[in-house]
Every structure is written in C-alpha cells, then in structure tokens.
Amino acid sequence: MLALLLLTSCCVFATYGEGLSEDIYITIPVAEGVAGYRLFNGTHQFGFHSSKADSRGVVVKLGRGEKAGLRDCWRSRFRNYLGKYHVLLSADMIDRSVVQEILNSDCIAGLIIVDPESA
C-alpha cells in the first residue's frame, strides 16, 4: 500500500513538475504588419491575438527618418486598412518631435517601446 502511494505521488509530481515559467512566459514574435488586438493582464504584459475576421490593429516598426507614416497613417503601405496602428520603436528614438507626431496622429492605438540593442 505504501509503495502504491509513493508511486502515485511520484506520478503527480512528475506531471506538474515541468517548468511553470513555460506556462506563464510566452515569447510573442512581433513582426511588422501583424494584425491583432491588445491583451493586458495583471502584470502589465501585453500580447496580440488575431484572426482575419477580427483584426483590430497592425504593428508597424518606426525607423529613423520615417515620421511621415505617423502623419499619413501608412496609407501608401496599407491601402485597404483603415484601422489604427501599434508603433514599434526603439527607446533611443524618443524625442520631442517624435512624441509630438505621435500625439498629433489619429491612427496610433498604442506604442511598443523596445530596448535599442534589441531593435
């Protein structure tokens, strides 16, 4: 009986013993042109989930010297899309002029700011 109890508890721990972080932390590949909508949880993490029928945003990488997209809402690149954009930009690109362009834009749904070394 004791051997059966030990064997059962071993199996239970073996099932739940795999890394909890694998269930919590998921790498989200952010790529330019990905459609999605924002998901926020209690730890202020965000993510995107999409389906063609329910896309609510597009991620656009803002490079140096590409502020025109903030003004014209990237209409030349995404002609049939009339929704809002999530802008992916490096933290070292943020200055007064970029902030002003973002505030004046009607097509920005959110910002994704990344470390300059990973951009």
N, C-alpha and C positions, 0 to 999 in steps of 0.2 A: 504494500500500500504506500509506504514512504517513497519507494523507488518510482512509483507511478506519479505521485505528487511532485517529486523533483523533476521528472521528465516533462510533465505538463507545464510547470513554471518555467523551465528552460525554453520550451517552445514559445510561450507567451512573451518572454523577454526577447527572444530572437526575432519575433515578428515586429515588436515595437522598438527594438534596439538600434535600428538603422537611423542615420542622422536626421534629427528633427530639422536642422537647417535646410536640408534638401526640400522639405515640405513648405518652408516659410520663404526662403530667399530664392527668387527665380530671376535669372538674367533675362531682361527684355531687350531684344535686338531692336534698337531704334534706328530706322533707316529712312532716308529721305523719301517722301511720297507715300508713307504708310498711313492708311486711314485708321481712325479709331476714336474712342471716346475716353474721357478721363475716368479713372478709378482711384479713389483715395481711401486709405484705411486709417486705423487709429495711430499708426506710426508715421503718418505723413508721407508714405511712399505713394508713388503713382504708377500707373500702368496703362496700357492701351489694349483694348479688345475690339475686334471689328468683325463685321460681316458686310458684304456688299449692300445688303438691304438696309443696314443701319449704321452707315459710317457718319461720324459727326465731327470729323476733323482730319487734317492732314499735317504730318510733321515735315517741316522744311528746314534744312540746315542753312543758317545765315553765315555766309563767308565775309571776309573783309571786303569792303567796297561793294557790297550787294544790298545796300539800303533801299534801292529802288523797289525791290519786292515788297517792302513794308508799305510803300506808298500805293503801288498799283495792285496789291494783293495777289501777286504772282499770276495774274490773268494770262500773260503770254505763255506760261508753262502749263497751267491747269485751266484751259479754256472753258471746259464744261462744268467746273466745280465752282459753286457759289457760296460754299460754307466758310468756316473760319479755320485758321491755321494755328498749329503749335510750333513755335520757333525754337529750334535747337541752336544755341550759340555758346561760344566759349566765354568763360568769365572775364578773360582779359580784353574782350571786345566791348565790354560795357563802359560807355562814357555818356556824357550829357546828350550828345547828338543822337546816339542810338536810343537812349531812354526816351527822348522827345519824339522820335519817329514811332516808337512802339506805342506811346501814349496817344499819339495822333491817329494811329491806324485803326480802322474799323474792322479789320479782318483777323485780329490776333485773339485766339482763345486762351492761350497760355504760353509760358516760357519753359524751356528745358535748358537749364544752365549747366554746362559741364566743365570739368577741370581742364585748363588749357593743354595739359600734357596728354589728355585722352581724346581731345577733339580731332 
